Amino acid sequence: MQGQMLTRTILAWDLTGEATSLAYINLVVAVPMIFASLLGGAITDRVERRQLVIVGQCLIMANEIFILAMLLTNQLEFWHMLCTAFVAGCAFPFIMPARMAITATVVGPEKLQSGMAFSSGVMNLSRVVGPAIMGVIVAQFTATGAYVLSVLLYATAILCMLGVQRSRSAPSGEPKKKLLADIAQGFSYVRNNRPILMCLLFGLVPMFLAMPFQSILVVLAEQQWGAGESGVGTLMAVGGVGGVLGSIWILRRGDKSQRLTLMLGSTAAFGVLLAIFVRIDNFYLALLPLLLANMCASASQTVNNASVQLLVDDSVRGRMSSFMLLSFALTPIGVFPLAMATDRIGAANSIFGASIILIVVVLAFYLLSSTLRNIDANIKKAMTATVTEKSNSAAV
């Protein structure tokens, strides 16, 4: 998946030559993710979660097979990519909440932050390996080779998922409400739990304002440094290494408190380092702030996600995970204004402006939200309640 982000970016750029085409690709992923995430979260709390992940992966693999067929017959057009991106946007809201819920169930609240750091580390490692491999394959064998490998890897992932234990959020004999009622209950749960609401909102900020810069790297590499496809692959790989380092940082830190300081500090540092990155004229020197920026972004996202999962009840975990999925949906949407700004003032200026706005918004959250400032106390209270409930259940 991470490698194909580079492949699709290169294909879209080659087919159109316009930065806004990168935004359109991301937009048609984001729109169905926003609406389908509500449905996906509710379904995650009702069905066997492993099976839901497998079905979603099969759908995405079928997407890859279709694009591969278009490439082999020399019939690929930009609208084909838009259609398959839309289908992928419909599948992700079912895969990701189910995967998050499985992770939280397996590791338990005491090790949840470390467990999510492991998960984030694997994802960020794939950001290194994926683009590096796909960049080489596209350069040597064209995009067709990249899609052949993608289909094989998705098939392998589906086979691996068969080895995961089945996971259901509630006993199968429990009476179930109507699906719309479950969705409404999810909204009500967030509205009545302000700490969860503030964590969710804060988690959306960097994903909407600054994270979309990754989709503009192909333009930035050309405008700022004159680097080609290998340069884009290098930037994405370095970003992935930074993400892995951020996950290792959280793992070594362990499941300690003071999450507020780490979450706000790493998010603000992400904005500062990203602004420095786009102002450096030397390509190789720019890699260092890019590495550190992605390290901070990974740490911030991991702590934020773990905080939400620690605050929620397991009966609504799927629906809360679907709300967290909105951060992934907002990233593609955030590409659109960033791409429009790129076409007008250049990639470096647009990313720099987004970084400054991010820093200002982080400061505003800290000053204006007393709930967010007290998030550590709220998490401690929720963890104590969870442990007490488990002890009572065991005693019964």
C-alpha positions in Angstrom: 0.0 0.0 0.0 2.8 2.5 1.0 4.8 1.7 -2.2 1.8 2.1 -4.4 1.3 5.6 -3.1 4.5 6.5 -5.0 3.4 4.5 -8.0 0.0 6.2 -8.3 1.6 9.6 -7.7 4.0 9.0 -10.6 1.3 7.7 -12.9 -1.0 10.6 -12.2 1.7 13.1 -12.8 2.8 11.4 -16.0 -0.8 11.2 -17.3 -1.7 14.8 -16.5 1.3 16.9 -15.7 -0.8 18.9 -13.1 -0.4 19.1 -9.4 -4.1 19.3 -8.9 -4.4 15.7 -10.4 -2.6 14.5 -7.3 -5.3 16.3 -5.2 -8.1 14.7 -7.2 -6.6 11.2 -6.7 -6.6 11.8 -2.9 -10.0 13.5 -2.9 -11.8 10.6 -4.4 -10.3 8.4 -1.7 -11.2 10.8 1.1 -14.9 11.5 0.3 -16.1 7.9 0.6 -13.8 7.4 3.6 -15.6 10.1 5.5 -19.1 8.7 4.8 -18.2 5.0 4.9 -16.2 5.3 8.1 -19.4 5.8 10.1 -20.8 2.6 8.6 -17.5 0.7 8.9 -17.1 1.6 12.6 -20.6 0.4 13.5 -20.2 -2.8 11.5 -16.9 -3.4 13.2 -18.7 -3.5 16.6 -21.2 -6.0 15.2 -19.3 -8.6 13.2 -16.2 -10.8 13.3 -13.4 -8.3 12.8 -10.8 -10.6 11.1 -13.2 -11.6 8.4 -14.0 -7.9 7.8 -10.3 -7.1 7.2 -9.9 -10.0 4.8 -12.9 -9.0 2.7 -11.6 -5.4 2.5 -8.1 -6.5 1.5 -9.6 -8.7 -1.3 -11.5 -5.7 -2.6 -8.3 -3.6 -2.8 -6.4 -6.4 -4.5 -9.1 -6.6 -7.1 -8.5 -2.8 -7.7 -4.8 -3.5 -8.3 -5.6 -6.3 -10.7 -7.8 -3.9 -12.7 -5.2 -1.2 -13.0 -2.6 -3.9 -14.0 -4.9 -5.1 -16.8 -5.3 -1.5 -18.1 -1.5 -1.1 -18.1 -0.9 -4.4 -19.9 -3.4 -3.4 -22.6 -2.1 0.2 -22.8 -5.6 1.5 -22.0 -5.0 3.2 -18.7 -6.5 6.7 -18.4 -6.6 9.1 -15.5 -10.3 8.4 -14.8 -9.5 4.7 -14.3 -7.3 5.7 -11.5 -10.0 7.9 -10.0 -12.5 5.1 -10.1 -10.2 2.6 -8.4 -9.2 5.2 -5.8 -12.9 5.7 -5.0 -13.3 1.9 -4.4 -10.3 1.9 -2.2 -11.8 4.8 -0.2 -14.8 2.6 0.4 -12.8 -0.4 1.6 -10.4 1.4 4.0 -13.1 2.4 6.5 -13.9 -1.2 7.1 -10.3 -2.5 7.3 -8.7 0.1 9.5 -11.2 0.3 12.4 -11.3 -3.5 12.6 -7.5 -3.7 12.6 -7.3 -1.0 15.4 -9.9 -2.8 17.5 -8.1 -6.2 17.1 -4.9 -4.6 18.3 -6.5 -3.0 21.3 -8.2 -6.2 22.3 -5.1 -8.3 22.0 -2.6 -6.1 24.0 -5.0 -4.7 26.7 -4.9 -1.2 28.3 -1.7 -1.6 30.2 0.4 -2.2 27.0 -1.8 -0.4 24.5 0.5 2.6 23.8 3.4 0.2 23.3 1.3 -2.0 21.1 0.2 0.8 18.9 3.8 2.0 18.7 4.8 -1.4 17.4 1.9 -1.2 14.9 3.0 2.3 13.9 6.6 1.2 13.6 5.6 -1.6 11.2 3.6 0.9 9.1 6.4 3.4 9.0 8.9 0.7 8.1 6.8 -0.1 5.2 7.0 3.6 4.2 10.7 3.1 3.9 10.8 -0.3 2.1 7.7 0.2 0.0 8.6 3.4 -1.9 12.3 2.3 -2.2 11.3 -1.0 -3.8 8.5 0.5 -6.0 10.8 3.4 -7.1 13.4 0.9 -8.3 10.8 -1.3 -10.0 9.2 1.6 -11.8 12.6 2.9 -13.0 13.6 -0.6 -14.2 10.4 -2.2 -15.3 7.8 0.6 -15.5 4.7 0.9 -13.4 3.4 -2.5 -14.7 6.0 -4.3 -12.6 5.0 -2.4 -9.5 1.4 -3.5 -9.9 2.4 -7.1 -10.4 4.4 -7.0 -7.1 1.5 -5.2 -5.4 -1.0 -7.9 -6.3 1.4 -10.6 -5.0 1.9 -8.8 -1.8 -1.8 -8.2 -1.2 -2.4 -11.9 -1.8 0.3 -12.7 0.8 -1.3 -10.3 3.3 -4.6 -12.0 2.9 -3.0 -15.4 3.6 -1.2 -14.0 6.7 -4.5 -12.6 8.0 -5.9 -16.1 8.1 -3.5 -16.8 10.9 -5.0 -14.1 13.2 -7.5 -15.3 15.8 -11.1 -14.4 15.3 -12.2 -11.3 17.2 -15.7 -10.3 18.1 -16.5 -7.2 20.1 -19.5 -8.7 21.9 -21.0 -12.2 22.5 -22.9 -13.3 19.4 -26.1 -14.0 21.3 -26.6 -10.4 22.3 -29.5 -8.6 20.7 -28.4 -6.0 18.2 -29.8 -2.6 17.5 -30.5 -1.2 14.1 -27.4 -0.1 12.3 -28.4 3.5 12.2 -29.1 3.4 16.0 -25.5 2.1 16.5 -24.1 5.0 14.4 -26.2 7.5 16.4 -25.0 6.0 19.6 -21.4 6.5 18.5 -22.0 10.2 17.9 -23.7 10.5 21.3 -20.8 8.7 23.0 -18.3 11.2 21.6 -20.6 14.2 22.4 -20.9 13.1 26.0 -17.2 12.3 26.5 -15.4 15.6 26.1 -11.9 14.2 26.6 -12.4 11.8 23.7 -13.8 14.6 21.6 -10.9 16.9 22.2 -8.3 14.1 21.5 -10.1 13.3 18.2 -10.2 16.9 17.2 -6.6 17.5 18.0 -5.5 14.4 16.1 -7.2 15.8 13.0 -5.2 19.0 13.0 -1.7 17.8 11.7 -3.3 15.3 9.4 -5.4 18.0 7.7 -3.0 20.9 7.8 0.5 19.5 7.3 0.6 15.8 6.5 -0.8 16.4 3.0 2.7 17.6 2.1 3.7 14.0 1.4 1.5 14.0 -1.7 3.2 17.2 -2.9 6.7 15.7 -2.6 6.8 14.8 -6.3 6.3 18.5 -7.2 8.6 19.8 -4.4 11.4 17.5 -5.5 11.3 18.9 -9.0 10.8 22.6 -8.2 13.1 22.9 -5.2 16.0 20.5 -6.0 15.5 19.3 -9.6 15.4 15.7 -8.3 13.6 13.0 -10.4 11.7 9.9 -9.4 14.6 8.6 -7.4 14.6 11.9 -5.5 10.9 11.4 -4.6 11.6 7.9 -3.5 14.4 9.1 -1.3 12.2 11.7 0.3 9.5 9.2 1.1 12.0 6.6 2.3 13.6 9.2 4.7 10.2 10.2 5.9 9.5 6.5 6.6 12.7 6.1 8.6 11.7 9.1 10.6 8.4 7.5 11.3 10.1 4.3 12.5 12.4 6.3 14.8 9.3 8.0 16.2 7.7 4.7 17.0 11.0 3.4 18.6 11.0 6.6 20.7 7.5 5.8 22.0 8.4 2.2 22.6 11.5 3.0 24.6 9.5 5.6 26.6 6.9 2.9 27.5 3.4 3.5 28.7 4.2 6.4 30.9 2.0 9.3 31.7 2.6 13.0 30.6 1.0 12.2 27.3 -0.2 15.8 26.9 3.4 17.2 26.9 4.6 14.7 24.4 1.5 15.0 22.1 1.5 18.8 21.9 5.3 19.2 21.9 5.9 16.7 19.1 3.1 18.1 17.0 4.5 21.7 17.3 8.0 20.4 16.5 6.6 18.7 13.4 5.4 22.0 12.1 8.7 23.8 12.9 10.9 21.1 11.3 8.7 20.9 8.2 9.0 24.6 7.7 12.8 24.3 8.0 12.8 21.4 5.5 11.3 23.4 2.7 13.6 26.4 3.2 16.9 24.4 2.7 18.3 24.6 -0.8 20.6 21.6 -0.6 18.7 18.3 -1.2 20.9 16.2 1.2 20.9 18.7 4.0 17.1 19.0 3.8 16.8 15.2 4.5 17.7 15.8 8.2 14.8 18.1 9.2 12.5 15.9 7.1 13.6 12.8 9.1 13.1 14.6 12.4 9.7 16.1 11.3 8.4 12.6 10.5 9.7 11.3 13.7 7.7 13.9 15.6 4.6 13.3 13.5 4.8 9.6 14.2 5.2 10.1 17.9 2.3 12.6 18.1 -0.1 10.3 16.1 0.8 7.2 18.1 0.3 8.9 21.5 -3.0 10.5 20.3 -4.4 7.2 19.0 -3.4 5.4 22.1 -5.0 8.1 24.3 -8.3 7.7 22.4 -8.2 3.9 22.7 -7.5 4.2 26.4 -10.5 6.5 27.0 -13.1 4.4 25.1 -15.2 1.4 26.1 -14.6 -1.7 24.1 -18.3 -1.9 23.1 -17.8 1.2 21.0 -14.2 0.7 20.0 -14.9 0.1 16.4 -17.0 3.3 16.1 -14.4 5.3 17.9 -11.7 3.9 15.6 -13.8 5.0 12.6 -13.8 8.5 14.0 -10.0 8.3 14.2 -10.0 7.2 10.6 -11.2 10.6 9.7 -7.6 11.8 10.2 -6.6 9.6 7.2 -9.6 11.0 5.3 -8.7 14.6 6.0 -5.2 14.1 4.8 -6.3 13.5 1.2 -8.8 16.4 1.5 -6.0 18.6 2.8 -4.0 17.9 -0.4 -6.6 19.8 -2.4 -6.0 23.3 -1.0 -2.3 22.5 -0.7 -2.1 21.5 -4.3 -4.1 24.6 -5.4 -1.6 26.8 -3.5 1.3 24.9 -5.0 0.0 25.7 -8.5 0.0 29.4 -7.6 2.9 30.0 -5.2 5.0 26.9 -5.5 5.3 23.7 -3.4 7.9 25.1 -0.9 5.8 28.2 -0.1 2.5 26.3 0.3 4.1 23.7 2.7 5.8 26.5 4.7 2.5 28.3 5.1 0.7 25.1 6.2 3.5 24.5 8.8 3.0 28.0 10.3 -0.8 27.5 10.5 -0.2 24.1 12.3 2.0 25.7 15.0 -0.6 28.5 15.6 -3.5 25.9 15.9 -1.5 23.7 18.3 -0.9 26.8 20.5 -4.6 27.7 20.4 -5.7 24.2 21.5 -3.4 24.4 24.5 -4.6 27.8 25.6 -8.3 27.4 24.9 -9.0 23.7 25.9 -8.8 22.9 29.6 -10.1 19.4 28.8 -7.1 18.7 26.6 -4.7 20.1 29.3 -6.3 17.6 31.8 -6.1 14.6 29.4 -3.5 12.7 31.6 -5.8 12.7 34.6 -8.8 11.6 32.5 -6.7 8.7 31.0 -5.6 7.6 34.4 -9.2 7.6 35.6 -10.3 5.6 32.6 -7.5 3.0 33.0 -8.4 2.6 36.7 -12.0 2.0 35.8 -11.1 -0.6 33.2 -8.8 -2.6 35.6 -11.5 -2.5 38.3 -14.1 -3.8 35.8 -11.9 -6.6 34.7 -11.2 -7.6 38.3 -14.9 -7.6 39.2 -15.7 -9.7 36.1 -12.9 -12.2 37.1 -14.3 -12.4 40.6 -17.8 -13.2 39.3 
